[in-house]
C-alpha cells in the first residue's frame, strides 16, 4: 500500500507519490524565463526559495488552464456584443421596414450552441451560467413578437417591445455577462505541487488537487499496450481507484525529461 496525491489535469487524473511532495499551493506570481522550453512557465519565489515550474498541461501538449480561461472570457465578450447587435438589428429592421434575417432560435445562435455544449465542474460558474437560459430564450422570442406586430401594422407596439427588451432582458443578460467575467477573474487559480528531485525542488502546475489516497499494489497495472499520448512519456503505470483510472507519474521520468532538456 502506497500513498499518492491525486490531481486533475484537463479531463484526466494523475497520481504522484506523497513521499516526494514538499508543498501544494495556489500558484504565486510566475516570472517567465527567456527562451525556455514550451512547457516551462517560469520560476516562483516560495517562502524565499526560487523554484522552477513546469506547466503539466503544456508538457502533455494541452492548452494551459490560463489560456483556456482567457479564451473563455474573450468568447463570452464576443457573444455579449452579438446580442447587443442582434437587438439593434431587430429595431433597425422595424424602422427601415425590412426583413429581420438574424437567428431567431436561441439554440442555434453562437451563444446558444456554445451554451448547450459547455460543461464545467466549477459549481459557482455552472450556477451562474444556468441563469442565462431564461433571459437568453426570452431575447430571441422578441423577434417573433415584433414580426407579428409588424404584420398587423402595429409598428409603434413593435418598437415598444424592443425598447422594453433592451431595458429589461438585455440588461439582465449584460449583467450576467459582467458577473461571469468577474467570477472568472476572481476565482481563476492554478495550483502548484512542489516535488523534490535529485536536482532540487520542482513545481508542477495542475488544475486541481483531488485527494490523497492509499493505492494497493494489486490495483496498479502496466500501461504497456495502452495509447496514452504524451502522458506515456511520464508514466508507465496506471491505478484503478473505484471507477477511476489514475495515471501514476514517475518522478524519475520527470527528472530525466528535464535533464535531457538541460533544465
Secondary structure as UniProt FT lines:
FT   STRAND          2..9
FT   TURN            10..11
FT   STRAND          12..17
FT   HELIX           18..20
FT   STRAND          21..26
FT   TURN            34..35
FT   TURN            38..39
FT   STRAND          40..46
FT   TURN            47..48
FT   STRAND          49..55
FT   HELIX           56..59
FT   TURN            60..61
FT   HELIX           65..95
FT   TURN            96..97
FT   TURN            106..108
FT   HELIX           110..117
FT   HELIX           123..130
FT   HELIX           132..151
FT   TURN            152..153
FT   HELIX           155..165
FT   HELIX           166..170
FT   HELIX           171..187
FT   STRAND          191..197
FT   TURN            198..199
FT   STRAND          200..206
FT   STRAND          208..215
FT   HELIX           217..219
FT   STRAND          220..222
FT   TURN            224..225
FT   HELIX           229..233
FT   STRAND          237..241
FT   TURN            242..243
FT   STRAND          244..248
FT   HELIX           251..260
FT   TURN            261..262
//
